[in-house]
Amino acid sequence: MIPVSAVPRGGWLARNSVLRRLLRIKLAIFGLTFVGIVLFGAVFAQQLTPYKPNAIQTFKAETPSLKHPLGTDQIGRDQLSRLLFGARASLIVSFSAAAIAASVGSVLGLVSAYLKGVADFAIMRTADAMLAMPGLILPLVLLAALGGGISTVSLALGIAFTPSIARLMRGQALSQMERDYVLAARALGASGPRLIFRHIAPNSLAPIIVAASLGMSFAVIAEAGLSFLGVGVTPPTATWGTMLSTGFSRIRLTPWLVYAPGAAIFLLVLSFNFLGDALRDVLDPRLRGAI
């Protein structure tokens, strides 16, 4: 038998070292577990509940029971079904918005750092102008122009989160461009695209991954807030924000309607934050052991 110490550094263990270090952090395990539970519920929502999310089961709001574990809302829809199907909207929006922001923002940041001059000025001043808008103003403006729906909410939140990723990537790229390995590659005649995508970009991705994971929590809160205000995902699609809005209007009479979606939003946002902090701890050796 070959001892574990004899396994080459480029083998399976080395390629999964990030995951192994991540699983040593208790808060990361909690985050991964809860996100996994939400993902499982979203994927198999139709098999886990006998009711359709928009089907009316009774003619009034019912308290939790064996038939309806989380009760029904004021028009008789099963809360558990809506919670499971609403998880799909939250996960799709969070992952899509983070992917859009990370990809577009990274490209803009790399282009800005490499070209400098007029291009850098134009990209960064546009990013500053977008970042100057408070809170959900920019997504509200975009949704007013694009309309509601899961895809448009994902696009609006992705665009809103793009400037912060672009600025982060620009800073990382500028730092990497002064490193010896980049100067050596440039001295050997490496082209601009090769410098950017072969050398600079791969070594700048760690903080982008962390920022994207934290951006997922922002997307969950933003989607819930937009749906709560009635400008997010269009009804009758079940979302946690819509469930909160529906329950909040009758919170004195049916308080159980806000417990489940509120707790789900809180725990999912907390899980994404735990994962983001753990990834920062794992990917940045200077911060290792801070959690």
C-alpha positions, 0 to 999 in steps of 0.5 A: 500500500502507498502511504497517504504522505506519498500521494502526489500533491497534484492528486485527488486530495490536493484538488479537494483540499479547499473542501476538506478545510471547509468541512473542518469549520463548524459554521461552514458545516451548518451552512452547507447542511441548511443550504442542502436541505433547502435545495433538496426541498426545492428540487423535490417539492412536488414529491414532498407535499401532496398539495399544489402551491396555489391550490385552495384547500379550505375557505379560511386560514387554518392553524397548523395541523397534521393535514397542514403542518404549517397551516393555510393562508387566508385563501386556503393555500397550504403553507408547507407547499408554498414554502417548498416551492418558494425555495426554488425562487429564492435559490434560483434568484440567489445563484443566478444573481451571483453568477451574473455579478461574478462573471460580468463584474470580473470581466469589467474589473479585469478590462479596467485594470489592464487597459487603464486610462479612459476605459478604466475611468469610464468603467469605474465612474459608472460603477461608483454612480451605481453604488451611490444608489441606496439599497433596492433603488436600482433593482426597483428601477430596473424591474419597473423597466423590465417587469416582474418574474424570476428571470428579471429579478435575477437580472436586476439583482445581478446588475445591482451587485456587479459594480462591487464585484468589478471594483473588487476584481480591479483591485485584485488585478492591479495588485497581481499585475505588479507581481514578479510572475506577471512581469516575467511573463510580460518580459517573455512576450506573453500577449494581453489576453494570455496575461489576463486569463492565464495569469492574473484572473486565476490568481484573483478569483479567491476574493471574488468567490467569497464576495459571490457567496456573500452576494447570495445572501444579499440576493435572498434578502433583496428578492424577499424584499421586492416580493414583499413590496409587490414588485418582485416575482409576479403572483401567483408564483410562490415566494418567501417574500410574497408569503411574508407580505400575505401573512403580515397583512393579517399578523394579529389574526394569523401570526403563524403565516409569517413564522415559516417564511421568516425563519426560512429567509433568516436561516438561508441568509445566515447559512450563506454568510457562514459559508462566505466567512468560511471560504474567506478563512480557507482561501486567504491564509492570512485569515485562517483560524479567524472563525 
